[in-house]
Amino acid sequence: MVTSQDIQSHIQQHLPSDHVRVEGDGHHFEAVIVSAEFRGKSRVQQHQLVYRALGDRMREEIHALSMKTYTPEAWAAR
């Protein structure tokens, strides 16, 4: 079974990020991701970057992933 730490590590390895936090119960996960890669992109495009970083894991291992994505500037201003 995939763990929150597995997902967090995978995102950190495949998407340049300033901050990644993932929590979940093994089936449903919530992630907060801060990345400069999100600059100038819509929320949908930001989420697509995360899905791409997770690759096949999204289809095979992760049943539900809710995420909040931020640029470093938006993260600092919140």
Contact map, one row per residue, 1 for C-alpha under 8 A:
111000000000000000000000010000000000000000000000000000000000100000000000000000
111101100000000000000000010000000000000000000000000000000000110000000000000000
111111100000000000000001110000000000000000000000000000000000000000000000000000
011111110000000000000111110010000000000000000000000000000000000000000000000000
001111111000000000000100000000000000000000000000000000000000000000000000000000
011111111100000000000000000000000000000000000000000000000000000000000000000000
011111111110000000000100000000000000000000000000000001000000000000000000000000
000111111111000000011100000000000000000000000000000000000000000000000000000000
000011111111100000000000000000000000000000000000000000000000000000000000000000
000001111111110000000000000000000000000000000000000011000000000000000000000000
000000111111111000010000000000000000000000000000010011000000000000000000000000
000000011111111110010000000000000000000000000000000000000000000000000000000000
000000001111111100000000000000000000000000000000000000000000000000000000000000
000000000111111100000000000000000000000000000000000011000000000000000000000000
000000000011111110000000000000000010100000000000110010000000000000000000000000
000000000001111111000000000000000011100000000000000000000000000000000000000000
000000000001001111110000000000001111100000000000000000000000000000000000000000
000000000000000111110000000000001111000000000000000000000000000000000001000000
000000000000000011111000000000011110000000000000000000000000000000000000000000
000000010011000011111100000000111100000000000000000000000000000000000000000000
000000010000000000111110000000111000000000000000000000000000000000000000000000
000110110000000000011111000011110000000000000000000000000000000000000000000000
000100000000000000001111100011100000000000000000000000000000000000000000000000
001100000000000000000111111111000000000000000000000000000000000000000000000000
001100000000000000000011111110000000000000000000000000000000000000000000000000
111100000000000000000001111110000000000000000000000000000000000000000000000000
000000000000000000000001111110000000000000000000000000000000011100000000000000
000000000000000000000001111111000000000000000000000000000000011111000000000000
000100000000000000000111111111100000000000000000000000000000000111000000000000
000000000000000000000111000111110000000000000000000000000000000011100000000000
000000000000000000011110000011111000000000000000000000000000000011110000000000
000000000000000000111100000001111100000000000000000000000000000000111100000000
000000000000000011111000000000111110000000000000000000000000000000111100000000
000000000000000011110000000000011111000000000000000000000000000000001111001000
000000000000001111100000000000001111111000000000000000000000000000001111000000
000000000000000111000000000000000111111000000000000000000000000000000011000000
000000000000001110000000000000000011111000000000000000000000000000000010000000
000000000000000000000000000000000011111111001100000000000000000000001110000000
000000000000000000000000000000000011111110000000000000000000000000000010000000
000000000000000000000000000000000000011111000000000000000000000000000000000000
000000000000000000000000000000000000011111111100000000000000000000000000000000
000000000000000000000000000000000000010111111100000000000000000000000000000000
000000000000000000000000000000000000000011111110000000000000000000001000000000
000000000000000000000000000000000000000011111111000000000000000000000000000000
000000000000000000000000000000000000010011111111100000000000000000000000000000
000000000000000000000000000000000000010011111111110000000000000000001000000000
000000000000000000000000000000000000000000111111111000000000000000101000000000
000000000000000000000000000000000000000000011111111100000000000000000000000000
000000000000001000000000000000000000000000001111111110000000000000000000000000
000000000010001000000000000000000000000000000111111111000000000000000000000000
000000000000000000000000000000000000000000000011111111100100000000000000000000
000000000000000000000000000000000000000000000001111111100000000000000000000000
000000000110011000000000000000000000000000000000111111100000000000000000000000
000000100110010000000000000000000000000000000000011111111100000000000000000000
000000000000000000000000000000000000000000000000001111111110000000000000000000
000000000000000000000000000000000000000000000000000001111111100000000000000000
000000000000000000000000000000000000000000000000000001111111110000000000000000
000000000000000000000000000000000000000000000000001001111111111000000000000000
000000000000000000000000000000000000000000000000000000111111111000000000000000
000000000000000000000000000000000000000000000000000000011111111000000000000000
110000000000000000000000000000000000000000000000000000011111111000000000000000
010000000000000000000000001100000000000000000000000000001111111110000000000000
000000000000000000000000001100000000000000000000000000000111111110000000000000
000000000000000000000000001110000000000000000000000000000000011111000000000000
000000000000000000000000000111100000000000000000000000000000011111100000000000
000000000000000000000000000111100000000000000000000000000000000111110000000000
000000000000000000000000000001111000000000000010000000000000000011111000000000
000000000000000000000000000000111000000000000000000000000000000001111100000000
000000000000000000000000000000011110010000100110000000000000000000111110000000
000000000000000000000000000000011110010000000000000000000000000000011111111000
000000000000000000000000000000000111111000000000000000000000000000001111111000
000000000000000001000000000000000111000000000000000000000000000000000111111100
000000000000000000000000000000000000000000000000000000000000000000000111111110
000000000000000000000000000000000000000000000000000000000000000000000111111111
000000000000000000000000000000000100000000000000000000000000000000000111111111
000000000000000000000000000000000000000000000000000000000000000000000001111111
000000000000000000000000000000000000000000000000000000000000000000000000111111
000000000000000000000000000000000000000000000000000000000000000000000000011111
